[in-house]
Amino acid sequence: MSLRDQIIHDVQNVFFNPLEFSEPHVLVAGSKSRCLNMIVETFTLDGRPIQTAEGVSAHNAIIHIDPRVLGFTPAREQVIVLDNLKYRITAVSNDMGVLKISLTSNGGGR
């Protein structure tokens, strides 16, 4: 097995394994609401929004998900809801079988 094959195997069987790293999160895209295993990173350690100018807060997150589980590749500027918080997609990339989706939400988009 090549190193690339091993990395792909580990991504599927370790990184996205809910007993290891991933956790279930509710994602709404369009009219579909689904609970999917993914890894969600936030930009603050305590999960609180980052305060920005004039008292407006910003929630930033990065989703790491298996593109086969998601079933589509989202587009930049698309709006999704993750765990009841509305986000705008700022970037999307696919690297070695991991879909990385960068998100931002201004204010309390709940």
N, C-alpha and C positions, 0 to 999 in steps of 0.2 A: 504494500500500500504506500502510495506517495505521501509526502507531507501535506500537499493540497487535499488529497482524499481524506487524510486523517483530520485535518482542520474542519472540513465539511462535516465529517462524522461527529466530531466533538461539538460543533455548533448545534447540530440537531439533537444529540443525545445528552449533552451536559448543559450548554448555555441556555437552551430553550426548555429544558426539563423542569417542570414545576416543583420537583423535589430538590432541585439544586438552586437555580438562579431566577427563573421567570416566575411571575405571579399573574393571577387572573385580574384583568381590568376590563371595564365596560367601555366599548368603543362604538360610537354612533357616527356613521358616515352615510350621508344621504338619508334614506328612510330605514336603513338596516341598523339594528342595535344588536351587538354580539358581545359575549364575554370571551376574551381571548387571552391566552398566555403570552406575556411580553415582559420586557424589562423597561421600566420607566425611570429616567434620571431627571431630577429637578436641579435647578441651579443654586438652591439654597439648602443648607444642611437641615434646617428645621421645617422645610416645606411651606414656609410663609412667603407671600409675594414680595418681590423686590420693589421698594418704593422708588418711584421715578418722579419727574418734575410735577409740580403743582398737586401733589397728593395722589396722583394716579398710580396704581400699582400694576406691575407686570408679572405674570406667571409664565415661566419658561420651562420647557421640558423637552427631553429627547426620548423617543420610543425606539426600542430595538425589537424587531419582530420578524418572524419567518414569513417571507412574502407568499409562500404557499398557504399559510394559515390565514393571512389577511385576504388573499384572493384577488387583489388588485394593487396597482401602484398608484398611490395618491399623487395629486398634482400640487405644485407650489401655489399658494394662495387659497387652496381649498379649505373649507371650514369643516372641522370635525368636533365631536364632543367626546372627551375622555374623562371617565369617572365624574360625570355631571358638570364638567367645566368646559366651556366652549373655547376652542383654540383655532388659530389660523396656522396653516403649514407654511414654514419659511424655507425649508430645504428638504430634499429627499435624495438618498443615495442607497445603492445596493453594493455591498462589498462582501464577497465570499459567502453569499447566501444569507446575509443579515441586512434587512431593510432598516435604515436609520432615518427617522422622520423627526425633524426639528420643529418645535411648536412654540407659539407665543400667544398670550392672551392678555389684553389690557383691561384693567378694572376687574370687577367681579362678575365675569361672564356666566354666572350660574343661572 
